[in-house]
Amino acid sequence: MGQLFAVEVIYRGVFQKTLAKNITRGIVLAAHNEGKLGISFGRYSDAPERNGIPAKSFAIVANDEETLEAGMAQYEPKQVDVTVVLDDTLCKGAESWAWSGLQPVHRALKPGHTLIVISLDDAPALLKNIHRRKEPYKLGIVRGVTSFSGMWVYKDDHTDVRILGAIAKALPAVMSLESVEKFINEKLKNSLKVTTARNAFERFTTIGVKAGEGNPEEVVKVGLPRWEDMRCGVSIKGQGQGGPFADPVTGEVGGFRPVRNELFTKYSARTQRPVVNFATCTKCTLCWLNCPDGAFDITTAGTYDTNFEACSGCGICEEICPVKNCITMVNEDEFHDNNSQWAAFEKDKGAYLKWLEATIKKADPIKNRSHGFRYRGQYQEQVPEAMEIANKG
């Protein structure tokens, strides 16, 4: 048998579906220009794809038909030569509807091979989120804003060909830059994209990440029950109602915290999270009533604290809040834990409000955000800005 290559693209469900598909398709068609065989396919779960849920698309390439068929026989590649992360907030790990428990983004990456991330951050900042592993690997950054080229609207900002250029540099055995350029000329018919791919190829570099380097936290693991552990009959375990809980400083018991399913976490779907100004909260209840995930706890003071294990970062609370800057959505890469904001506020109100002021300054206004659907044509308006960043490298 010949040699088999595999590339996985980890993306945000629905928001980046078209982009991921175009990248894996481009890998296969570029490899065809060198006489190789290949196939691209998506894998997100056994359930419908959801907005923001981590999902995967794959390209597998081989030198002969027998090797390709052996690769296709796997539900998804167990090991890959390159992993591409299209949204840098996914560096915190991914929990898809396809499995239980959080997985590091480099889980399937072969030792010594390349993890490619689209980001404006540098390597040390990304490694604060990327989990440690026992084997070394290489980290390469394609500089750019996260491109949410969605299922229904495709933002043609050249992210697809920039990634193809980077892969050609990282894994020349699967396709050369010349093959990528031929694919673009013949299939995409865009000479500017040829230049973009070549620039990405020339600028792309990697750094070595040593074994044990990165985020030290243990990823969430879920042990699935064996058949003898399952209950008899067809039934669904009920959840308790919940009740009051203690203030972290005074010990006063009050408020309300619902019981949540310990296996149903949603935070890996989050690209942004709400930060709350408890000093200006009017206790109007709108965030609590309108949260589709039931992610708010009622504190002993009657304000509302986000449970970040349950929050999916949809942003409805910010939209519905009637008080200016009381709830603000901030990019997820600014945070490195899921701790209670209200507990921090109770322990030191002055320090919390200073932190809040500094954090809100980092937030993009709603009108400038690159995901969601404000109105028809939003993505097209964002293309010039994304292209400027791409050209600067």
PyMOL commands that set and color helices and strands:
alter all, ss='L'
color gray80, all
select helices_A, chain A and resi 17-32+65-72+88-92+123-127+159-170+177-188+191-203+227-229+267-269+286-290+316-320+332-334+341-347+349-360+366-368+378-392
alter helices_A, ss='H'
color red, helices_A
select strands_A, chain A and resi 4-12+37-43+54-62+80-85+109-119+137-143+206-209+243-246+253-257+272-276+296-298+304-306+327-331
alter strands_A, ss='S'
color yellow, strands_A
deselect
rebuild
show_as cartoon
